[in-house]
Structure formats: C-alpha cells, structure tokens
C-alpha cells in the first residue's frame, strides 16, 4: 500500500460569472493594484489516499469529483496525483 | 507589456482545524470511498496581470496575498506564475 497525495483544483467554467472573483478584483483595484485585469476564485481540495495502484487512485478521484467535490454543470476540475 | 497568469493557492496551516475538510472527508466515507484518509479544503485564486517584468509581478502578488487574499495568521499561500 502506498500513500498518495492528491490535489484537486475546482474552477468555475469560463462562461460562468464569478461574483466572488469580481469582488476580489474590485478590492485589489481599491488597494491600488490596477494592473490586475481579472480574478477568479476556485477551490483547492487536498486528499490523502492509501491505495496499491496509482491508476486506481486517478479513476476514483475523478469519480469523487463528479459525485461530490465539484458541480459538473458549472465547474471544471483538474486532478493531480503526487506520491 | 506582457500578460501573466498567476495562480495563488491558499491553504489553512497544518496546525489549524479544517471543519470544511472534515465534512468532505465524512461525505466521501459515506459514499464508500474509505481509502481517503484526510481531506483539506483551500482556495485557488487565478489572476490575470499585465506588467513589464515577471519579478515585479511575483513581489506584488506576494503583497496582495498578505494584504487581501490570505489570512497570514491561519493560512499559508503559494504563488505560481505562468506566462
């Protein structure tokens, strides 16, 4: 059994409005950072998984993302596996 | 002027309790993913910045993180710059 560290990045799809990002952008402008042109806010989920096989892990985490970690209607996700 | 895509990962410090992560972990276990041993939830902020110099960008984003994007008391951040 090996331990895998998995990073899941969940972002809103590019066509979906991001009010939280918009608020961050406005706040940055108010602080004087006027070279920032866009800001979008997503989620970063880190998992620790014990399994025997890396390909298993990838498949399962994809599954978790579809079922629980992301909303596939409005969000995209990227899974990165480190050991 | 070049356009930089900057990714900021904001995570709770390891010593800080993460109730949101704990909830995700319980939900994953309830769905049958019992090989997941830990889950932590952070933020992923993507910025688009126009500037002439990459080293400027890194410095400014570090600054933004300290002032607005993270809470340095309980959170760590990592800045990654892509072009």
N, CA and C atoms of all chains as a GROMACS GRO file, in nm:
protein
  498
    1UNK      N    1   0.084  -0.120   0.000
    1UNK     CA    2   0.000   0.000   0.000
    1UNK      C    3   0.088   0.125   0.000
    2UNK      N    4   0.055   0.216  -0.087
    2UNK     CA    5   0.129   0.342  -0.089
    2UNK      C    6   0.035   0.457  -0.055
    3UNK      N    7   0.096   0.564  -0.009
    3UNK     CA    8   0.015   0.681   0.023
    3UNK      C    9   0.026   0.784  -0.089
    4UNK      N   10  -0.085   0.828  -0.138
    4UNK     CA   11  -0.087   0.928  -0.244
    4UNK      C   12  -0.142   1.060  -0.191
    5UNK      N   13  -0.076   1.167  -0.236
    5UNK     CA   14  -0.128   1.300  -0.205
    5UNK      C   15  -0.194   1.350  -0.333
    6UNK      N   16  -0.320   1.381  -0.327
    6UNK     CA   17  -0.393   1.421  -0.447
    6UNK      C   18  -0.441   1.565  -0.432
    7UNK      N   19  -0.416   1.642  -0.538
    7UNK     CA   20  -0.464   1.780  -0.539
    7UNK      C   21  -0.577   1.792  -0.640
    8UNK      N   22  -0.689   1.844  -0.600
    8UNK     CA   23  -0.799   1.866  -0.693
    8UNK      C   24  -0.825   2.016  -0.703
    9UNK      N   25  -0.814   2.067  -0.825
    9UNK     CA   26  -0.847   2.208  -0.847
    9UNK      C   27  -0.986   2.216  -0.907
   10UNK      N   28  -1.075   2.287  -0.840
   10UNK     CA   29  -1.211   2.303  -0.891
   10UNK      C   30  -1.232   2.449  -0.927
   11UNK      N   31  -1.257   2.474  -1.057
   11UNK     CA   32  -1.276   2.613  -1.101
   11UNK      C   33  -1.411   2.628  -1.169
   12UNK      N   34  -1.468   2.744  -1.160
   12UNK     CA   35  -1.589   2.774  -1.236
   12UNK      C   36  -1.554   2.769  -1.385
   13UNK      N   37  -1.645   2.718  -1.467
   13UNK     CA   38  -1.623   2.720  -1.612
   13UNK      C   39  -1.608   2.864  -1.659
   14UNK      N   40  -1.529   2.885  -1.764
   14UNK     CA   41  -1.502   3.022  -1.809
   14UNK      C   42  -1.629   3.102  -1.843
   15UNK      N   43  -1.735   3.035  -1.886
   15UNK     CA   44  -1.857   3.108  -1.924
   15UNK      C   45  -1.943   3.145  -1.803
   16UNK      N   46  -1.908   3.092  -1.686
   16UNK     CA   47  -1.991   3.117  -1.568
   16UNK      C   48  -1.942   3.242  -1.495
   17UNK      N   49  -2.033   3.330  -1.460
   17UNK     CA   50  -1.999   3.451  -1.386
   17UNK      C   51  -1.944   3.415  -1.249
   18UNK      N   52  -1.846   3.493  -1.201
   18UNK     CA   53  -1.782   3.464  -1.074
   18UNK      C   54  -1.788   3.587  -0.984
   19UNK      N   55  -1.898   3.603  -0.910
   19UNK     CA   56  -1.913   3.724  -0.827
   19UNK      C   57  -1.805   3.736  -0.720
   20UNK      N   58  -1.760   3.623  -0.666
   20UNK     CA   59  -1.654   3.628  -0.564
   20UNK      C   60  -1.524   3.682  -0.625
   21UNK      N   61  -1.493   3.634  -0.745
   21UNK     CA   62  -1.374   3.682  -0.815
   21UNK      C   63  -1.385   3.831  -0.846
   22UNK      N   64  -1.505   3.871  -0.886
   22UNK     CA   65  -1.530   4.012  -0.919
   22UNK      C   66  -1.505   4.100  -0.796
   23UNK      N   67  -1.549   4.051  -0.680
   23UNK     CA   68  -1.530   4.125  -0.555
   23UNK      C   69  -1.382   4.137  -0.522
   24UNK      N   70  -1.309   4.026  -0.540
   24UNK     CA   71  -1.165   4.028  -0.516
   24UNK      C   72  -1.098   4.129  -0.609
   25UNK      N   73  -1.140   4.127  -0.736
   25UNK     CA   74  -1.082   4.219  -0.834
   25UNK      C   75  -1.105   4.365  -0.794
   26UNK      N   76  -1.227   4.397  -0.756
   26UNK     CA   77  -1.258   4.533  -0.713
   26UNK      C   78  -1.174   4.572  -0.591
   27UNK      N   79  -1.163   4.479  -0.495
   27UNK     CA   80  -1.084   4.508  -0.375
   27UNK      C   81  -0.938   4.532  -0.411
   28UNK      N   82  -0.884   4.453  -0.502
   28UNK     CA   83  -0.744   4.472  -0.543
   28UNK      C   84  -0.726   4.608  -0.608
   29UNK      N   85  -0.821   4.646  -0.694
   29UNK     CA   86  -0.814   4.779  -0.758
   29UNK      C   87  -0.818   4.890  -0.652
   30UNK      N   88  -0.906   4.873  -0.553
   30UNK     CA   89  -0.917   4.974  -0.447
   30UNK      C   90  -0.788   4.986  -0.367
   31UNK      N   91  -0.714   4.877  -0.358
   31UNK     CA   92  -0.585   4.879  -0.286
   31UNK      C   93  -0.472   4.933  -0.373
   32UNK      N   94  -0.504   4.964  -0.499
   32UNK     CA   95  -0.403   5.024  -0.586
   32UNK      C   96  -0.337   4.927  -0.683
   33UNK      N   97  -0.378   4.802  -0.681
   33UNK     CA   98  -0.321   4.704  -0.776
   33UNK      C   99  -0.400   4.709  -0.906
   34UNK      N  100  -0.374   4.814  -0.985
   34UNK     CA  101  -0.458   4.834  -1.102
   34UNK      C  102  -0.412   4.756  -1.225
   35UNK      N  103  -0.301   4.682  -1.211
   35UNK     CA  104  -0.257   4.601  -1.325
   35UNK      C  105  -0.322   4.464  -1.328
   36UNK      N  106  -0.401   4.436  -1.225
   36UNK     CA  107  -0.474   4.309  -1.226
   36UNK      C  108  -0.596   4.324  -1.315
   37UNK      N  109  -0.609   4.236  -1.414
   37UNK     CA  110  -0.717   4.252  -1.510
   37UNK      C  111  -0.832   4.157  -1.487
   38UNK      N  112  -0.803   4.047  -1.421
   38UNK     CA  113  -0.911   3.953  -1.394
   38UNK      C  114  -0.875   3.871  -1.272
   39UNK      N  115  -0.976   3.831  -1.197
   39UNK     CA  116  -0.954   3.743  -1.082
   39UNK      C  117  -1.068   3.643  -1.077
   40UNK      N  118  -1.032   3.519  -1.059
   40UNK     CA  119  -1.136   3.416  -1.043
   40UNK      C  120  -1.100   3.330  -0.923
   41UNK      N  121  -1.203   3.290  -0.850
   41UNK     CA  122  -1.178   3.215  -0.726
   41UNK      C  123  -1.234   3.074  -0.739
   42UNK      N  124  -1.150   2.977  -0.710
   42UNK     CA  125  -1.195   2.837  -0.713
   42UNK      C  126  -1.161   2.768  -0.582
   43UNK      N  127  -1.175   2.635  -0.583
   43UNK     CA  128  -1.145   2.558  -0.463
   43UNK      C  129  -1.024   2.469  -0.487
   44UNK      N  130  -0.952   2.443  -0.381
   44UNK     CA  131  -0.838   2.353  -0.387
   44UNK      C  132  -0.861   2.247  -0.280
   45UNK      N  133  -0.876   2.122  -0.322
   45UNK     CA  134  -0.903   2.016  -0.226
   45UNK      C  135  -0.785   1.920  -0.224
   46UNK      N  136  -0.729   1.900  -0.107
   46UNK     CA  137  -0.616   1.807  -0.095
   46UNK      C  138  -0.660   1.682  -0.022
   47UNK      N  139  -0.633   1.568  -0.086
   47UNK     CA  140  -0.674   1.440  -0.027
   47UNK      C  141  -0.551   1.355   0.001
   48UNK      N  142  -0.558   1.275   0.106
   48UNK     CA  143  -0.455   1.175   0.133
   48UNK      C  144  -0.523   1.040   0.115
   49UNK      N  145  -0.471   0.960   0.022
   49UNK     CA  146  -0.535   0.833  -0.010
   49UNK      C  147  -0.434   0.719  -0.001
   50UNK      N  148  -0.472   0.611   0.064
   50UNK     CA  149  -0.386   0.492   0.068
   50UNK      C  150  -0.441   0.389  -0.029
   51UNK      N  151  -0.360   0.350  -0.125
   51UNK     CA  152  -0.405   0.252  -0.223
   51UNK      C  153  -0.283   0.179  -0.278
   52UNK      N  154  -0.308   0.071  -0.350
   52UNK     CA  155  -0.195  -0.006  -0.403
   52UNK      C  156  -0.152   0.042  -0.541
   53UNK      N  157  -0.241   0.113  -0.611
   53UNK     CA  158  -0.216   0.138  -0.752
   53UNK      C  159  -0.256   0.281  -0.793
   54UNK      N  160  -0.164   0.350  -0.857
   54UNK     CA  161  -0.188   0.491  -0.892
   54UNK      C  162  -0.304   0.508  -0.989
   55UNK      N  163  -0.320   0.415  -1.084
   55UNK     CA  164  -0.425   0.432  -1.184
   55UNK      C  165  -0.563   0.419  -1.120
   56UNK      N  166  -0.572   0.331  -1.021
   56UNK     CA  167  -0.693   0.322  -0.939
   56UNK      C  168  -0.729   0.456  -0.878
   57UNK      N  169  -0.627   0.518  -0.820
   57UNK     CA  170  -0.647   0.643  -0.748
   57UNK      C  171  -0.704   0.749  -0.841
   58UNK      N  172  -0.643   0.765  -0.957
   58UNK     CA  173  -0.687   0.866  -1.055
   58UNK      C  174  -0.836   0.846  -1.087
   59UNK      N  175  -0.871   0.721  -1.116
   59UNK     CA  176  -1.007   0.689  -1.154
   59UNK      C  177  -1.106   0.723  -1.042
   60UNK      N  178  -1.069   0.682  -0.922
   60UNK     CA  179  -1.156   0.706  -0.807
   60UNK      C  180  -1.174   0.854  -0.778
   61UNK      N  181  -1.065   0.928  -0.788
   61UNK     CA  182  -1.076   1.070  -0.756
   61UNK      C  183  -1.162   1.141  -0.863
   62UNK      N  184  -1.146   1.101  -0.990
   62UNK     CA  185  -1.235   1.155  -1.094
   62UNK      C  186  -1.381   1.133  -1.057
   63UNK      N  187  -1.405   1.012  -1.009
   63UNK     CA  188  -1.540   0.974  -0.965
   63UNK      C  189  -1.589   1.062  -0.849
   64UNK      N  190  -1.502   1.080  -0.750
   64UNK     CA  191  -1.537   1.164  -0.634
   64UNK      C  192  -1.571   1.305  -0.679
   65UNK      N  193  -1.493   1.356  -0.776
   65UNK     CA  194  -1.515   1.492  -0.824
   65UNK      C  195  -1.653   1.504  -0.886
   66UNK      N  196  -1.688   1.404  -0.968
   66UNK     CA  197  -1.818   1.410  -1.036
   66UNK      C  198  -1.933   1.398  -0.937
   67UNK      N  199  -1.913   1.316  -0.832
   67UNK     CA  200  -2.022   1.289  -0.739
   67UNK      C  201  -2.033   1.392  -0.627
   68UNK      N  202  -1.919   1.443  -0.582
   68UNK     CA  203  -1.925   1.525  -0.460
   68UNK      C  204  -1.844   1.655  -0.465
   69UNK      N  205  -1.722   1.646  -0.516
   69UNK     CA  206  -1.631   1.759  -0.497
   69UNK      C  207  -1.658   1.877  -0.590
   70UNK      N  208  -1.717   1.849  -0.707
   70UNK     CA  209  -1.746   1.961  -0.797
   70UNK      C  210  -1.891   1.953  -0.843
   71UNK      N  211  -1.939   2.060  -0.898
   71UNK     CA  212  -2.069   2.063  -0.964
   71UNK      C  213  -2.042   2.068  -1.114
   72UNK      N  214  -2.054   1.953  -1.182
   72UNK     CA  215  -2.013   1.944  -1.323
   72UNK      C  216  -2.089   2.038  -1.416
   73UNK      N  217  -2.204   2.087  -1.371
   73UNK     CA  218  -2.281   2.178  -1.455
   73UNK      C  219  -2.210   2.312  -1.471
   74UNK      N  220  -2.150   2.360  -1.363
   74UNK     CA  221  -2.089   2.492  -1.370
   74UNK      C  222  -1.939   2.492  -1.342
   75UNK      N  223  -1.884   2.376  -1.304
   75UNK     CA  224  -1.742   2.374  -1.266
   75UNK      C  225  -1.660   2.272  -1.345
   76UNK      N  226  -1.534   2.304  -1.366
   76UNK     CA  227  -1.437   2.209  -1.420
   76UNK      C  228  -1.344   2.166  -1.307
   77UNK      N  229  -1.286   2.047  -1.321
   77UNK     CA  230  -1.188   2.008  -1.220
   77UNK      C  231  -1.064   1.948  -1.285
   78UNK      N  232  -0.951   1.962  -1.215
   78UNK     CA  233  -0.824   1.904  -1.258
   78UNK      C  234  -0.771   1.822  -1.142
   79UNK      N  235  -0.732   1.698  -1.168
   79UNK     CA  236  -0.678   1.611  -1.064
   79UNK      C  237  -0.528   1.593  -1.084
   80UNK      N  238  -0.450   1.619  -0.978
   80UNK     CA  239  -0.306   1.599  -0.985
   80UNK      C  240  -0.264   1.502  -0.875
   81UNK      N  241  -0.192   1.397  -0.913
   81UNK     CA  242  -0.151   1.298  -0.814
   81UNK      C  243  -0.002   1.308  -0.785
   82UNK      N  244   0.031   1.326  -0.658
   82UNK     CA  245   0.171   1.323  -0.616
   82UNK      C  246   0.186   1.204  -0.523
   83UNK      N  247   0.308   1.155  -0.509
   83UNK     CA  248   0.323   1.040  -0.420
   83UNK      C  249   0.380   1.079  -0.287
   84UNK      N  250   0.477   4.529  -2.260
   84UNK     CA  251   0.389   4.473  -2.156
   84UNK      C  252   0.352   4.329  -2.189
   85UNK      N  253   0.367   4.245  -2.089
   85UNK     CA  254   0.328   4.105  -2.110
   85UNK      C  255   0.214   4.070  -2.016
   86UNK      N  256   0.142   3.967  -2.056
   86UNK     CA  257   0.032   3.922  -1.971
   86UNK      C  258   0.074   3.798  -1.892
   87UNK      N  259   0.057   3.804  -1.762
   87UNK     CA  260   0.093   3.692  -1.676
   87UNK      C  261  -0.034   3.628  -1.619
   88UNK      N  262  -0.030   3.496  -1.615
   88UNK     CA  263  -0.139   3.424  -1.548
   88UNK      C  264  -0.081   3.377  -1.415
   89UNK      N  265  -0.141   3.418  -1.307
   89UNK     CA  266  -0.087   3.385  -1.176
   89UNK      C  267  -0.186   3.297  -1.099
   90UNK      N  268  -0.133   3.189  -1.042
   90UNK     CA  269  -0.216   3.102  -0.959
   90UNK      C  270  -0.174   3.117  -0.815
   91UNK      N  271  -0.268   3.145  -0.728
   91UNK     CA  272  -0.238   3.154  -0.586
   91UNK      C  273  -0.313   3.043  -0.514
   92UNK      N  274  -0.238   2.959  -0.445
   92UNK     CA  275  -0.301   2.855  -0.364
   92UNK      C  276  -0.300   2.900  -0.219
   93UNK      N  277  -0.417   2.908  -0.159
   93UNK     CA  278  -0.425   2.948  -0.019
   93UNK      C  279  -0.477   2.829   0.062
   94UNK      N  280  -0.393   2.783   0.155
   94UNK     CA  281  -0.434   2.666   0.235
   94UNK      C  282  -0.427   2.700   0.382
   95UNK      N  283  -0.513   2.638   0.460
   95UNK     CA  284  -0.503   2.651   0.605
   95UNK      C  285  -0.370   2.591   0.651
   96UNK      N  286  -0.307   2.653   0.750
   96UNK     CA  287  -0.185   2.596   0.806
   96UNK      C  288  -0.214   2.457   0.862
   97UNK      N  289  -0.114   2.368   0.857
   97UNK     CA  290  -0.138   2.230   0.902
   97UNK      C  291  -0.190   2.218   1.045
   98UNK      N  292  -0.154   2.312   1.131
   98UNK     CA  293  -0.198   2.304   1.271
   98UNK      C  294  -0.342   2.353   1.292
   99UNK      N  295  -0.399   2.415   1.188
   99UNK     CA  296  -0.533   2.473   1.203
   99UNK      C  297  -0.640   2.370   1.166
  100UNK      N  298  -0.741   2.356   1.249
  100UNK     CA  299  -0.851   2.264   1.220
  100UNK      C  300  -0.926   2.308   1.096
  101UNK      N  301  -0.973   2.211   1.017
  101UNK     CA  302  -1.041   2.242   0.893
  101UNK      C  303  -1.178   2.173   0.890
  102UNK      N  304  -1.280   2.238   0.947
  102UNK     CA  305  -1.412   2.174   0.954
  102UNK      C  306  -1.471   2.143   0.816
  103UNK      N  307  -1.444   2.229   0.718
  103UNK     CA  308  -1.497   2.204   0.583
  103UNK      C  309  -1.435   2.075   0.526
  104UNK      N  310  -1.303   2.060   0.545
  104UNK     CA  311  -1.233   1.940   0.500
  104UNK      C  312  -1.286   1.817   0.571
  105UNK      N  313  -1.312   1.831   0.700
  105UNK     CA  314  -1.365   1.720   0.780
  105UNK      C  315  -1.501   1.675   0.726
  106UNK      N  316  -1.583   1.773   0.688
  106UNK     CA  317  -1.715   1.741   0.631
  106UNK      C  318  -1.702   1.667   0.499
  107UNK      N  319  -1.608   1.716   0.414
  107UNK     CA  320  -1.583   1.649   0.287
  107UNK      C  321  -1.538   1.505   0.312
  108UNK      N  322  -1.449   1.487   0.408
  108UNK     CA  323  -1.396   1.353   0.440
  108UNK      C  324  -1.510   1.260   0.482
  109UNK      N  325  -1.596   1.308   0.571
  109UNK     CA  326  -1.709   1.226   0.617
  109UNK      C  327  -1.800   1.190   0.500
  110UNK      N  328  -1.827   1.289   0.414
  110UNK     CA  329  -1.914   1.265   0.298
  110UNK      C  330  -1.852   1.160   0.205
  111UNK      N  331  -1.721   1.168   0.184
  111UNK     CA  332  -1.654   1.070   0.098
  111UNK      C  333  -1.664   0.930   0.158
  112UNK      N  334  -1.643   0.921   0.289
  112UNK     CA  335  -1.656   0.791   0.356
  112UNK      C  336  -1.798   0.736   0.341
  113UNK      N  337  -1.897   0.824   0.358
  113UNK     CA  338  -2.037   0.781   0.344
  113UNK      C  339  -2.067   0.732   0.203
  114UNK      N  340  -1.995   0.785   0.104
  114UNK     CA  341  -2.016   0.741  -0.034
  114UNK      C  342  -1.936   0.613  -0.065
  115UNK      N  343  -1.861   0.565   0.034
  115UNK     CA  344  -1.790   0.439   0.014
  115UNK      C  345  -1.642   0.454  -0.018
  116UNK      N  346  -1.594   0.578  -0.027
  116UNK     CA  347  -1.451   0.598  -0.054
  116UNK      C  348  -1.374   0.592   0.077
  117UNK      N  349  -1.354   0.471   0.127
  117UNK     CA  350  -1.296   0.460   0.262
  117UNK      C  351  -1.144   0.462   0.262
  118UNK      N  352  -1.082   0.470   0.144
  118UNK     CA  353  -0.936   0.478   0.140
  118UNK      C  354  -0.884   0.620   0.154
  119UNK      N  355  -0.977   0.715   0.155
  119UNK     CA  356  -0.936   0.854   0.175
  119UNK      C  357  -0.910   0.876   0.324
  120UNK      N  358  -0.791   0.922   0.356
  120UNK     CA  359  -0.754   0.933   0.497
  120UNK      C  360  -0.761   1.075   0.549
  121UNK      N  361  -0.749   1.170   0.458
  121UNK     CA  362  -0.757   1.308   0.502
  121UNK      C  363  -0.804   1.395   0.386
  122UNK      N  364  -0.876   1.502   0.418
  122UNK     CA  365  -0.919   1.596   0.316
  122UNK      C  366  -0.907   1.736   0.374
  123UNK      N  367  -0.848   1.824   0.298
  123UNK     CA  368  -0.841   1.964   0.342
  123UNK      C  369  -0.883   2.054   0.226
  124UNK      N  370  -0.954   2.160   0.258
  124UNK     CA  371  -1.008   2.246   0.153
  124UNK      C  372  -0.944   2.384   0.161
  125UNK      N  373  -0.894   2.430   0.050
  125UNK     CA  374  -0.834   2.563   0.043
  125UNK      C  375  -0.895   2.643  -0.070
  126UNK      N  376  -0.831   2.756  -0.101
  126UNK     CA  377  -0.879   2.841  -0.209
  126UNK      C  378  -0.778   2.843  -0.321
  127UNK      N  379  -0.829   2.861  -0.441
  127UNK     CA  380  -0.742   2.874  -0.558
  127UNK      C  381  -0.782   3.004  -0.626
  128UNK      N  382  -0.691   3.099  -0.631
  128UNK     CA  383  -0.723   3.228  -0.692
  128UNK      C  384  -0.640   3.247  -0.817
  129UNK      N  385  -0.706   3.272  -0.929
  129UNK     CA  386  -0.635   3.293  -1.054
  129UNK      C  387  -0.644   3.440  -1.094
  130UNK      N  388  -0.528   3.498  -1.118
  130UNK     CA  389  -0.523   3.639  -1.155
  130UNK      C  390  -0.465   3.655  -1.294
  131UNK      N  391  -0.512   3.755  -1.366
  131UNK     CA  392  -0.451   3.792  -1.493
  131UNK      C  393  -0.390   3.930  -1.471
  132UNK      N  394  -0.259   3.941  -1.492
  132UNK     CA  395  -0.190   4.066  -1.464
  132UNK      C  396  -0.108   4.110  -1.585
  133UNK      N  397  -0.117   4.237  -1.619
  133UNK     CA  398  -0.036   4.291  -1.727
  133UNK      C  399   0.077   4.372  -1.666
  134UNK      N  400   0.200   4.333  -1.695
  134UNK     CA  401   0.315   4.406  -1.640
  134UNK      C  402   0.434   4.387  -1.733
  135UNK      N  403   0.538   4.464  -1.711
  135UNK     CA  404   0.654   4.452  -1.800
  135UNK      C  405   0.755   4.350  -1.749
  136UNK      N  406   0.748   4.316  -1.621
  136UNK     CA  407   0.857   4.240  -1.560
  136UNK      C  408   0.805   4.132  -1.464
  137UNK      N  409   0.850   4.010  -1.484
  137UNK     CA  410   0.800   3.899  -1.404
  137UNK      C  411   0.834   3.911  -1.255
  138UNK      N  412   0.953   3.968  -1.226
  138UNK     CA  413   0.993   3.975  -1.085
  138UNK      C  414   0.905   4.074  -1.009
  139UNK      N  415   0.866   4.180  -1.079
  139UNK     CA  416   0.766   4.274  -1.024
  139UNK      C  417   0.638   4.202  -0.985
  140UNK      N  418   0.593   4.118  -1.078
  140UNK     CA  419   0.465   4.050  -1.059
  140UNK      C  420   0.469   3.964  -0.934
  141UNK      N  421   0.575   3.884  -0.920
  141UNK     CA  422   0.588   3.795  -0.803
  141UNK      C  423   0.580   3.874  -0.672
  142UNK      N  424   0.654   3.985  -0.669
  142UNK     CA  425   0.659   4.068  -0.549
  142UNK      C  426   0.521   4.126  -0.515
  143UNK      N  427   0.454   4.177  -0.618
  143UNK     CA  428   0.322   4.237  -0.598
  143UNK      C  429   0.219   4.136  -0.552
  144UNK      N  430   0.226   4.017  -0.613
  144UNK     CA  431   0.125   3.917  -0.576
  144UNK      C  432   0.148   3.870  -0.432
  145UNK      N  433   0.276   3.856  -0.392
  145UNK     CA  434   0.305   3.824  -0.252
  145UNK      C  435   0.240   3.927  -0.160
  146UNK      N  436   0.254   4.051  -0.201
  146UNK     CA  437   0.196   4.164  -0.128
  146UNK      C  438   0.044   4.154  -0.118
  147UNK      N  439  -0.018   4.126  -0.232
  147UNK     CA  440  -0.165   4.112  -0.237
  147UNK      C  441  -0.210   4.000  -0.143
  148UNK      N  442  -0.132   3.890  -0.143
  148UNK     CA  443  -0.169   3.776  -0.058
  148UNK      C  444  -0.168   3.816   0.088
  149UNK      N  445  -0.062   3.890   0.127
  149UNK     CA  446  -0.051   3.929   0.267
  149UNK      C  447  -0.161   4.027   0.306
  150UNK      N  448  -0.198   4.115   0.213
  150UNK     CA  449  -0.295   4.220   0.245
  150UNK      C  450  -0.440   4.179   0.229
  151UNK      N  451  -0.466   4.094   0.130
  151UNK     CA  452  -0.607   4.068   0.099
  151UNK      C  453  -0.643   3.921   0.077
  152UNK      N  454  -0.560   3.851   0.001
  152UNK     CA  455  -0.603   3.719  -0.048
  152UNK      C  456  -0.595   3.609   0.058
  153UNK      N  457  -0.506   3.626   0.156
  153UNK     CA  458  -0.498   3.524   0.260
  153UNK      C  459  -0.502   3.588   0.397
  154UNK      N  460  -0.526   3.506   0.497
  154UNK     CA  461  -0.516   3.549   0.636
  154UNK      C  462  -0.388   3.486   0.692
  155UNK      N  463  -0.280   3.564   0.701
  155UNK     CA  464  -0.149   3.506   0.736
  155UNK      C  465  -0.145   3.441   0.874
  156UNK      N  466  -0.243   3.472   0.958
  156UNK     CA  467  -0.244   3.411   1.091
  156UNK      C  468  -0.276   3.262   1.083
  157UNK      N  469  -0.368   3.227   0.995
  157UNK     CA  470  -0.411   3.087   0.989
  157UNK      C  471  -0.385   3.020   0.854
  158UNK      N  472  -0.341   3.099   0.755
  158UNK     CA  473  -0.326   3.041   0.620
  158UNK      C  474  -0.185   3.059   0.564
  159UNK      N  475  -0.145   2.963   0.482
  159UNK     CA  476  -0.023   2.974   0.402
  159UNK      C  477  -0.064   2.997   0.256
  160UNK      N  478   0.025   3.060   0.180
  160UNK     CA  479  -0.006   3.073   0.038
  160UNK      C  480   0.115   3.038  -0.048
  161UNK      N  481   0.086   2.991  -0.170
  161UNK     CA  482   0.190   2.962  -0.268
  161UNK      C  483   0.154   3.037  -0.396
  162UNK      N  484   0.251   3.109  -0.452
  162UNK     CA  485   0.227   3.185  -0.576
  162UNK      C  486   0.299   3.118  -0.692
  163UNK      N  487   0.225   3.090  -0.799
  163UNK     CA  488   0.286   3.032  -0.919
  163UNK      C  489   0.258   3.122  -1.038
  164UNK      N  490   0.364   3.160  -1.108
  164UNK     CA  491   0.346   3.249  -1.223
  164UNK      C  492   0.364   3.175  -1.354
  165UNK      N  493   0.264   3.183  -1.440
  165UNK     CA  494   0.275   3.128  -1.576
  165UNK      C  495   0.264   3.246  -1.672
  166UNK      N  496   0.318   3.227  -1.792
  166UNK     CA  497   0.307   3.340  -1.885
  166UNK      C  498   0.199   3.320  -1.988
   0.00000   0.00000   0.00000
